[in-house]
């Protein structure tokens, strides 16, 4: 057995050196998304002709209840806006986050952004931000200068705790349409 002791010692050192703590919590602040070449910040002037646009309501959840409503499970939210048009861009003019009481929590865009064909853009609510509550929502407004296929706007909620995880999506619903397109 003495002959194998250095071998077992070497194995133990390799195993211990490769171990990492299993519960690493990030304390890094959330970095906001910056405009990329497919998402340009734009200015709409009086010459901008709107042919179509929509206002979209997206229900989201900053938390849900579990264990007979005795505990709250916090969720992170990612709002995704996807331009489904193959050739034309759209302009996102407003993204607003409201709480359960209809109070504006955050205005996400200071200026409109152009979303090129097949591009996407996202907005994030940290799981520790419970200001929205169970009935939170986003209101997204977009416009286009030509007739385009409608974008997909949806939210993904995710939460993990104690080897438990949950994730689900919530699709946006058009609550107002603007269509000036004439054939």
C-alpha positions as CSV (number, residue, x, y, z in Angstrom):
1,X,0.0,0.0,0.0
2,X,2.9,2.4,0.6
3,X,3.9,2.0,-3.1
4,X,0.5,3.6,-4.1
5,X,0.4,6.4,-1.5
6,X,2.0,9.1,-3.8
7,X,-0.4,8.1,-6.5
8,X,-3.5,8.5,-4.3
9,X,-2.1,11.8,-3.0
10,X,-1.6,13.1,-6.6
11,X,-5.2,12.1,-7.5
12,X,-6.5,13.9,-4.3
13,X,-4.6,17.1,-5.2
14,X,-5.9,17.1,-8.8
15,X,-9.5,16.6,-7.6
16,X,-9.3,19.3,-4.9
17,X,-7.6,21.7,-7.3
18,X,-10.3,21.3,-9.9
19,X,-13.2,21.9,-7.4
20,X,-15.1,25.2,-7.4
21,X,-17.7,26.5,-5.0
22,X,-21.1,25.5,-6.2
23,X,-22.9,28.6,-4.9
24,X,-21.3,31.6,-6.6
25,X,-23.5,34.7,-6.5
26,X,-22.7,37.5,-8.9
27,X,-22.4,40.9,-7.3
28,X,-21.5,42.5,-10.7
29,X,-23.9,45.3,-11.6
30,X,-26.2,44.8,-14.6
31,X,-24.8,46.4,-17.8
32,X,-27.4,48.0,-20.0
33,X,-27.6,46.9,-23.6
34,X,-25.8,49.3,-26.0
35,X,-26.9,50.0,-29.6
36,X,-25.2,47.8,-32.2
37,X,-24.9,48.3,-35.9
38,X,-28.3,46.6,-36.4
39,X,-29.9,48.8,-33.7
40,X,-29.2,52.5,-34.6
41,X,-30.4,55.4,-32.4
42,X,-32.5,57.6,-34.6
43,X,-34.3,60.9,-34.5
44,X,-37.8,61.1,-36.0
45,X,-38.5,64.4,-37.6
46,X,-41.6,65.9,-39.3
47,X,-40.5,64.3,-42.7
48,X,-40.8,60.8,-41.2
49,X,-43.9,59.2,-42.8
50,X,-45.4,56.5,-40.7
51,X,-47.1,53.8,-42.7
52,X,-47.8,51.3,-39.9
53,X,-47.1,50.8,-36.2
54,X,-48.4,49.2,-33.1
55,X,-48.7,49.5,-29.3
56,X,-48.0,46.1,-27.7
57,X,-48.9,45.1,-24.1
58,X,-46.6,42.4,-22.6
59,X,-47.6,40.9,-19.2
60,X,-44.5,40.0,-17.1
61,X,-44.0,38.7,-13.6
62,X,-41.2,39.9,-11.3
63,X,-42.2,37.1,-8.9
64,X,-44.7,34.3,-8.4
65,X,-46.0,32.6,-5.3
66,X,-45.4,29.0,-4.3
67,X,-46.0,26.8,-1.2
68,X,-49.6,27.9,-0.9
69,X,-48.6,31.6,-1.4
70,X,-46.4,31.4,1.7
71,X,-43.2,32.1,-0.3
72,X,-42.3,34.3,-3.2
73,X,-40.1,33.1,-6.0
74,X,-38.3,36.1,-7.7
75,X,-37.9,36.0,-11.4
76,X,-35.6,37.8,-13.9
77,X,-37.3,39.2,-17.0
78,X,-35.9,39.6,-20.5
79,X,-38.1,41.5,-22.9
80,X,-37.3,40.6,-26.5
81,X,-38.3,42.6,-29.6
82,X,-37.6,40.8,-32.9
83,X,-38.0,42.3,-36.3
84,X,-39.4,39.5,-38.5
85,X,-39.3,41.4,-41.8
86,X,-36.8,40.0,-44.3
87,X,-35.8,43.3,-45.9
88,X,-37.2,46.3,-44.0
89,X,-36.3,48.0,-40.7
90,X,-38.7,49.2,-38.0
91,X,-38.2,51.8,-35.3
92,X,-38.9,51.1,-31.6
93,X,-40.1,54.5,-30.3
94,X,-40.9,53.5,-26.7
95,X,-40.4,50.8,-24.1
96,X,-42.0,51.4,-20.7
97,X,-42.2,49.1,-17.6
98,X,-45.2,49.4,-15.3
99,X,-45.9,47.9,-11.9
100,X,-49.0,46.1,-10.8
101,X,-50.8,49.4,-10.0
102,X,-50.2,50.9,-13.5
103,X,-47.5,53.2,-12.2
104,X,-44.5,53.8,-14.6
105,X,-41.4,52.1,-13.1
106,X,-38.9,52.8,-15.8
107,X,-38.7,54.3,-19.3
108,X,-36.2,52.1,-21.1
109,X,-35.5,54.3,-24.2
110,X,-34.4,57.9,-24.2
111,X,-34.5,58.0,-28.0
112,X,-36.0,55.7,-30.6
113,X,-33.9,52.9,-32.1
114,X,-34.0,51.4,-35.5
115,X,-34.1,47.7,-35.7
116,X,-32.8,46.3,-39.0
117,X,-34.3,43.4,-40.9
118,X,-34.3,40.2,-38.8
119,X,-32.5,41.9,-35.9
120,X,-33.5,41.8,-32.3
121,X,-33.1,43.9,-29.2
122,X,-33.7,43.0,-25.5
123,X,-34.3,44.7,-22.2
124,X,-33.6,43.2,-18.8
125,X,-35.2,43.4,-15.3
126,X,-33.0,41.9,-12.6
127,X,-34.6,39.2,-10.4
128,X,-33.8,41.4,-7.3
129,X,-35.9,44.2,-8.8
130,X,-39.4,43.4,-7.4
131,X,-40.8,46.8,-8.1
132,X,-43.1,45.5,-10.9
133,X,-44.9,42.9,-8.8
134,X,-47.1,40.1,-9.9
135,X,-49.0,42.2,-12.4
136,X,-46.1,44.1,-14.1
137,X,-46.1,44.8,-17.8
138,X,-44.2,46.4,-20.6
139,X,-45.7,48.7,-23.2
140,X,-43.8,48.7,-26.5
141,X,-44.4,51.1,-29.3
142,X,-43.0,50.8,-32.8
143,X,-43.5,52.4,-36.3
144,X,-42.3,51.7,-39.8
145,X,-42.2,53.7,-43.0
146,X,-43.4,50.8,-45.2
147,X,-45.6,47.9,-44.7
148,X,-43.7,45.2,-42.9
149,X,-44.3,41.9,-41.2
150,X,-45.2,42.4,-37.6
151,X,-42.4,42.0,-35.0
152,X,-42.5,39.3,-32.3
153,X,-42.5,40.9,-28.8
154,X,-42.3,38.6,-25.9
155,X,-40.9,38.2,-22.4
156,X,-39.0,35.4,-20.9
157,X,-39.1,35.0,-17.1
158,X,-36.6,32.7,-15.3
159,X,-35.7,32.0,-11.7
160,X,-33.5,29.5,-9.9
161,X,-33.1,28.8,-6.2
162,X,-32.0,25.7,-4.2
163,X,-31.8,23.3,-7.2
164,X,-35.3,24.5,-8.3
165,X,-35.8,26.4,-11.5
166,X,-38.7,27.8,-13.5
167,X,-38.9,29.6,-16.8
168,X,-41.7,30.6,-19.1
169,X,-42.6,33.1,-21.9
170,X,-45.3,35.6,-22.1
171,X,-46.3,36.8,-25.6
172,X,-47.1,40.5,-26.3
173,X,-50.6,41.5,-27.4
174,X,-51.4,44.3,-29.8
175,X,-53.6,46.9,-28.0
176,X,-53.5,49.6,-30.7
177,X,-52.6,49.5,-34.4
178,X,-51.8,52.2,-36.9
179,X,-52.0,51.3,-40.5
180,X,-51.8,54.1,-43.2
181,X,-50.6,51.7,-45.9
182,X,-52.7,52.1,-49.1
183,X,-52.4,49.7,-52.1
